Amino acid sequence: MITVKATREGLVGDRTASGYIIDTYVPFVSLPADAIGRFVRVTNPENGKSVIAIVLDKGPWNIADDNYVFGGKRPQAETGTDLFGRPTNGAGIDLGEKVYRQLGMTGNNPVSWEFIS
C-alpha cells in the first residue's frame, strides 16, 4: 500500500482514457500508467474509510509513470513538475466523485491505495 496526495477528478460528462463517460455513480480512480480495468482499494488514513474502485482513466499528470504504479517508486508528479515541465499539484491519484464522497474527503488530502486481486 502506498500513500500519496489525491485530487478530485471532477469533469463529470467528459470521457476518460478508457472511454467511460464520467458520472457520480461509478467508483473509479485514475492512475498514471496502463492500469485501466484493474481494481484498487483506496483508504482515507484520516478517518479509516475504504472503497474498492476500478481504474478507468490515466492521470493525474504523468500518464506513463509505470515506475510509480508498478515499480514501487514515488509518483514523479511529487517533484512539482510533470514530464513536460508543467507545474503539478503533487498528486499521485485522481478520485472519481463517488470515491471522493465515500472516503469523506474534504480536499486534496493523502490516501493510501493498493491493487486487489
Helices and strands as residue ranges (DSSP letters): E 2-8, E 28-31, E 39-43, E 50-58, H 66-69, G 76-79, E 93-95, H 97-102, E 110-115
